[in-house]
């Protein structure tokens, strides 16, 4: 299993506290975010993302991303030990010009 680390506390609350609700994010997006984070956490290696085509995994120079839905993506970093740091959730419209 891979260890998830969150850059922002709010992203961690969304994942770990099922009663936490983000005021600007719909319940469906939050639920899908949690589901995708579980995928990340239960993988044995980052290579497994290539096999899950529905996640639309992409790798940039320094960051990686998977889709939450048609509009939103989770952006994350992977270190040499295999720990994943969830950095942010971005709008797909800004996907090719990330704001991180």
Backbone as a chain_set.jsonl record, in Angstrom:
{"seq": "XXXXXXXXXXXXXXXXXXXXXXXXXXXXXXXXXXXXXXXXXXXXXXXXXXXXXXXXXXXXXXXXXXXXXXXXXXXXXXXXXXXXXXXXXXXXXXXXXXXX", "coords": {"N": [[0.831, -1.198, 0.0], [0.368, 2.266, -0.628], [1.394, 5.277, 0.931], [-0.629, 8.042, 1.623], [-0.235, 11.5, 1.587], [-1.244, 14.761, 2.414], [-1.175, 17.949, 1.018], [-2.719, 20.096, 1.767], [-4.779, 20.686, 4.559], [-7.559, 20.676, 4.271], [-8.043, 19.052, 2.044], [-7.29, 16.64, 3.121], [-9.196, 16.359, 5.169], [-11.49, 16.084, 3.58], [-11.023, 13.554, 2.562], [-10.584, 11.819, 4.805], [-12.585, 12.298, 6.748], [-15.765, 11.425, 6.802], [-18.011, 12.936, 7.363], [-17.358, 15.508, 6.796], [-17.926, 18.345, 4.805], [-17.285, 20.147, 1.937], [-17.876, 23.461, 1.197], [-17.941, 24.546, -1.371], [-17.953, 22.485, -3.131], [-19.633, 19.891, -4.782], [-21.538, 17.15, -3.432], [-21.304, 14.791, -4.918], [-18.875, 15.135, -6.273], [-17.135, 15.214, -4.1], [-17.5, 12.629, -3.088], [-16.548, 11.083, -5.219], [-13.91, 11.976, -5.26], [-12.96, 10.91, -2.833], [-13.17, 8.201, -3.424], [-11.28, 7.973, -5.523], [-8.943, 8.673, -4.165], [-8.779, 6.513, -2.472], [-8.21, 4.509, -4.349], [-5.607, 5.346, -5.023], [-4.312, 5.031, -2.544], [-4.447, 2.285, -2.062], [-2.898, 1.07, -3.954], [-0.077, -0.84, -5.094], [2.052, 0.091, -6.489], [2.92, 2.985, -8.441], [2.758, 2.365, -11.085], [0.476, 0.868, -11.5], [-1.528, 2.637, -12.147], [-1.509, 3.014, -14.87], [-2.894, 0.84, -15.829], [-5.538, 1.279, -15.115], [-7.627, 2.598, -16.985], [-9.871, 4.24, -16.801], [-9.258, 6.229, -15.008], [-7.788, 8.103, -16.334], [-5.019, 8.734, -16.21], [-2.259, 10.941, -16.099], [1.045, 12.118, -16.627], [3.125, 14.746, -15.731], [6.036, 16.878, -15.991], [6.889, 17.212, -13.289], [4.693, 16.483, -11.788], [1.757, 14.406, -11.265], [-1.489, 13.284, -12.423], [-4.958, 12.378, -11.981], [-8.292, 11.739, -13.093], [-11.184, 13.046, -11.479], [-13.77, 13.473, -12.292], [-15.448, 14.459, -15.34], [-14.839, 17.163, -15.248], [-13.006, 17.756, -13.154], [-9.718, 17.193, -11.71], [-7.35, 15.311, -9.771], [-4.333, 16.416, -8.579], [-1.098, 15.27, -7.992], [1.986, 14.361, -6.311], [4.722, 12.112, -6.49], [7.04, 10.542, -4.451], [10.431, 9.179, -4.176], [10.209, 6.95, -2.547], [7.697, 6.077, -2.851], [5.616, 7.362, -1.651], [2.657, 9.282, -1.872], [1.815, 12.602, -2.427], [-0.966, 14.477, -2.179], [-1.752, 17.241, -3.931], [-3.536, 19.226, -5.019], [-6.885, 19.94, -6.203], [-7.898, 20.394, -9.44], [-9.479, 22.313, -12.032], [-10.411, 20.977, -15.129], [-10.348, 22.65, -17.34], [-8.221, 24.307, -16.801], [-6.243, 22.529, -16.92], [-4.082, 22.076, -18.705], [-2.546, 24.251, -18.277], [-1.442, 24.263, -15.517], [-2.039, 25.572, -12.225], [-0.211, 25.359, -10.148]], "CA": [[0.0, 0.0, 0.0], [1.06, 3.55, -0.723], [0.971, 6.239, 1.946], [-1.097, 9.326, 1.108], [0.043, 12.705, 2.366], [-2.027, 15.841, 1.824], [-0.528, 19.252, 1.121], [-3.654, 20.99, 2.445], [-5.621, 19.995, 5.547], [-8.921, 20.545, 3.773], [-8.072, 17.869, 1.191], [-7.237, 15.48, 4.016], [-10.516, 16.25, 5.804], [-12.406, 15.534, 2.579], [-10.771, 12.128, 2.403], [-10.613, 11.023, 6.033], [-13.77, 12.545, 7.574], [-16.941, 11.253, 5.932], [-19.017, 13.947, 7.688], [-16.879, 16.812, 6.357], [-18.457, 18.79, 3.515], [-16.698, 21.374, 1.399], [-19.011, 24.308, 0.815], [-17.922, 24.895, -2.794], [-17.841, 21.265, -3.92], [-20.832, 19.063, -4.669], [-21.387, 15.876, -2.73], [-20.86, 13.789, -5.882], [-17.447, 15.355, -6.507], [-16.449, 14.79, -2.883], [-17.56, 11.167, -3.017], [-15.642, 10.578, -6.244], [-12.563, 12.303, -4.772], [-12.63, 9.905, -1.816], [-13.0, 6.932, -4.142], [-10.018, 8.019, -6.259], [-7.868, 8.641, -3.17], [-8.687, 5.111, -2.027], [-7.448, 3.817, -5.387], [-4.201, 5.703, -4.859], [-3.786, 4.503, -1.289], [-4.398, 0.825, -2.064], [-2.023, 0.573, -5.006], [1.244, -1.307, -4.685], [3.016, 0.964, -7.159], [2.32, 3.994, -9.309], [2.582, 1.731, -12.395], [-0.883, 0.344, -11.586], [-2.41, 3.659, -12.719], [-1.565, 2.824, -16.322], [-3.873, -0.206, -16.127], [-6.889, 1.771, -14.849], [-7.861, 3.604, -18.037], [-10.947, 5.156, -16.41], [-8.71, 7.33, -14.209], [-7.15, 9.059, -17.252], [-3.746, 9.1, -15.583], [-1.295, 11.691, -16.902], [2.249, 12.512, -15.909], [3.809, 15.957, -16.19], [7.452, 16.838, -15.624], [7.076, 17.025, -11.846], [3.461, 16.074, -11.136], [0.888, 13.398, -11.871], [-2.889, 13.601, -12.176], [-6.015, 11.454, -12.383], [-9.584, 12.418, -13.157], [-12.268, 12.806, -10.528], [-14.888, 13.351, -13.24], [-15.139, 15.156, -16.595], [-14.402, 18.539, -15.02], [-12.004, 17.921, -12.106], [-8.61, 16.252, -11.599], [-6.504, 15.336, -8.576], [-2.925, 16.577, -8.926], [-0.305, 14.73, -6.891], [3.411, 14.147, -6.497], [5.17, 10.805, -5.999], [8.464, 10.596, -4.113], [11.214, 7.989, -4.514], [9.826, 5.828, -1.69], [6.355, 5.672, -3.239], [4.588, 8.158, -0.967], [1.948, 10.205, -2.748], [1.348, 13.838, -1.813], [-2.075, 15.078, -2.909], [-1.435, 18.667, -3.953], [-4.738, 20.033, -5.188], [-7.907, 19.529, -7.156], [-7.95, 21.471, -10.43], [-10.474, 22.305, -13.098], [-9.822, 20.47, -16.375], [-10.119, 23.783, -18.24], [-6.889, 24.821, -16.491], [-5.42, 21.336, -16.826], [-2.846, 22.167, -19.463], [-1.795, 25.352, -17.701], [-1.686, 24.092, -14.086], [-1.771, 26.767, -11.424], [0.558, 25.031, -8.96]], "C": [[0.869, 1.252, 0.0], [0.514, 4.488, 0.344], [0.571, 7.548, 1.279], [-0.765, 10.426, 2.101], [-0.706, 13.827, 1.66], [-1.335, 17.173, 2.069], [-1.406, 20.23, 1.911], [-4.568, 20.183, 3.363], [-7.032, 19.753, 5.029], [-9.062, 19.319, 2.856], [-8.022, 16.592, 2.022], [-8.575, 15.282, 4.719], [-11.535, 15.645, 4.839], [-12.259, 14.022, 2.462], [-11.04, 11.325, 3.684], [-11.887, 11.173, 6.856], [-15.019, 12.497, 6.7], [-18.047, 12.263, 6.218], [-18.616, 15.344, 7.209], [-17.439, 17.131, 4.973], [-17.798, 20.114, 3.13], [-17.835, 22.22, 0.839], [-19.062, 24.637, -0.671], [-17.903, 23.669, -3.71], [-19.077, 20.398, -3.71], [-20.517, 17.746, -3.957], [-20.848, 14.794, -3.673], [-19.362, 13.903, -6.17], [-16.656, 14.886, -5.291], [-16.393, 13.273, -2.781], [-16.602, 10.539, -4.031], [-14.183, 10.838, -5.859], [-12.1, 11.251, -3.765], [-12.347, 8.562, -2.477], [-11.649, 6.889, -4.859], [-8.824, 8.003, -5.301], [-7.69, 7.23, -2.624], [-7.939, 4.268, -3.063], [-5.956, 4.059, -5.187], [-3.591, 5.025, -3.635], [-3.616, 2.981, -1.313], [-3.561, 0.233, -3.191], [-0.724, 0.057, -4.4], [2.349, -0.475, -5.319], [2.262, 1.918, -8.073], [2.052, 3.414, -10.709], [1.168, 1.185, -12.589], [-1.859, 1.353, -12.19], [-2.526, 3.53, -14.231], [-2.63, 1.81, -16.713], [-5.314, 0.253, -15.942], [-7.202, 2.928, -15.8], [-8.919, 4.628, -17.635], [-10.453, 6.335, -15.571], [-8.065, 8.409, -15.068], [-5.869, 9.628, -16.633], [-2.86, 9.833, -16.574], [-0.128, 12.084, -16.029], [2.832, 13.761, -16.562], [5.281, 15.819, -15.84], [7.62, 16.519, -14.137], [5.847, 16.459, -11.149], [2.72, 15.013, -11.939], [-0.548, 13.842, -11.643], [-3.791, 12.463, -12.63], [-7.327, 12.229, -12.356], [-10.487, 12.04, -11.997], [-13.542, 12.575, -11.336], [-14.488, 14.107, -14.509], [-14.537, 16.539, -16.382], [-13.195, 18.672, -14.095], [-10.955, 16.82, -12.111], [-7.928, 16.408, -10.248], [-5.062, 15.426, -9.066], [-2.113, 16.101, -7.723], [1.147, 14.549, -7.316], [3.75, 12.78, -5.919], [6.654, 10.912, -5.694], [9.141, 9.265, -4.443], [10.813, 6.751, -3.716], [8.43, 5.318, -2.042], [5.253, 6.397, -2.495], [3.977, 9.137, -1.955], [1.506, 11.41, -1.936], [0.266, 14.421, -2.701], [-1.901, 16.585, -2.796], [-2.689, 19.52, -4.051], [-5.719, 19.348, -6.125], [-8.037, 20.689, -8.141], [-9.074, 21.244, -11.428], [-9.782, 21.859, -14.383], [-9.553, 21.603, -17.364], [-8.747, 24.4, -18.024], [-5.852, 23.709, -16.495], [-4.084, 21.478, -17.547], [-2.006, 23.395, -19.108], [-2.0, 25.281, -16.188], [-1.285, 25.323, -13.304], [-1.02, 26.425, -10.142], [1.991, 25.449, -9.113]], "O": [[1.964, 1.272, 0.563], [-0.684, 4.491, 0.625], [1.321, 8.101, 0.475], [-0.99, 10.289, 3.303], [-0.791, 13.837, 0.432], [-0.954, 17.486, 3.198], [-0.896, 21.086, 2.635], [-5.067, 19.125, 2.982], [-7.631, 18.72, 5.328], [-10.082, 18.631, 2.891], [-8.637, 15.586, 1.669], [-9.04, 14.15, 4.85], [-12.343, 14.801, 5.226], [-13.241, 13.301, 2.287], [-11.66, 10.263, 3.63], [-12.24, 10.257, 7.598], [-15.289, 13.43, 5.944], [-18.942, 12.433, 5.39], [-19.438, 16.26, 7.215], [-17.425, 16.284, 4.08], [-17.768, 21.065, 3.911], [-18.665, 21.72, 0.081], [-20.128, 24.975, -1.185], [-17.843, 23.808, -4.932], [-19.513, 20.198, -2.576], [-19.368, 17.306, -3.903], [-20.027, 13.972, -3.267], [-18.668, 12.895, -6.295], [-15.621, 14.234, -5.435], [-15.36, 12.703, -2.429], [-15.922, 9.562, -3.718], [-13.318, 9.998, -6.11], [-10.973, 10.763, -3.845], [-11.39, 7.875, -2.121], [-10.952, 5.876, -4.806], [-7.803, 7.382, -5.598], [-6.568, 6.805, -2.347], [-7.13, 3.414, -2.703], [-5.151, 3.128, -5.179], [-2.476, 4.507, -3.697], [-2.728, 2.451, -0.646], [-3.525, -0.986, -3.358], [-0.327, 0.478, -3.313], [3.442, -0.349, -4.767], [1.108, 1.678, -8.428], [1.202, 3.93, -11.434], [0.71, 1.053, -13.723], [-2.912, 0.962, -12.693], [-3.548, 3.904, -14.806], [-3.207, 1.899, -17.797], [-6.222, -0.319, -16.544], [-7.051, 4.096, -15.442], [-8.866, 5.772, -18.086], [-11.159, 7.335, -15.437], [-7.82, 9.515, -14.587], [-5.679, 10.842, -16.553], [-2.718, 9.424, -17.726], [-0.287, 12.35, -14.838], [3.007, 13.823, -17.779], [5.722, 14.744, -15.433], [8.411, 15.648, -13.775], [5.953, 15.994, -10.014], [3.009, 14.762, -13.108], [-0.811, 14.676, -10.777], [-3.451, 11.692, -13.527], [-7.447, 13.248, -11.676], [-10.552, 10.882, -11.586], [-14.287, 11.623, -11.102], [-13.303, 14.365, -14.723], [-13.806, 17.035, -17.238], [-12.425, 19.621, -14.24], [-11.238, 15.675, -12.461], [-7.926, 17.488, -9.657], [-4.624, 14.607, -9.873], [-2.394, 16.473, -6.584], [1.485, 14.579, -8.5], [3.122, 12.343, -4.954], [7.443, 11.317, -6.548], [8.496, 8.337, -4.93], [11.051, 5.627, -4.157], [8.025, 4.25, -1.585], [4.076, 6.087, -2.681], [4.677, 9.742, -2.767], [0.892, 11.261, -0.879], [0.531, 14.815, -3.837], [-1.902, 17.138, -1.696], [-2.883, 20.436, -3.253], [-5.421, 18.327, -6.745], [-8.258, 21.83, -7.736], [-9.543, 20.123, -11.628], [-8.682, 22.319, -14.686], [-8.612, 21.514, -18.152], [-8.166, 24.957, -18.955], [-4.703, 23.93, -16.112], [-3.057, 21.034, -17.033], [-0.884, 23.548, -19.592], [-2.665, 26.15, -15.623], [-0.336, 26.026, -13.653], [-1.169, 27.127, -9.142], [2.793, 25.249, -8.201]]}, "num_chains": 1, "name": "protein.A"}
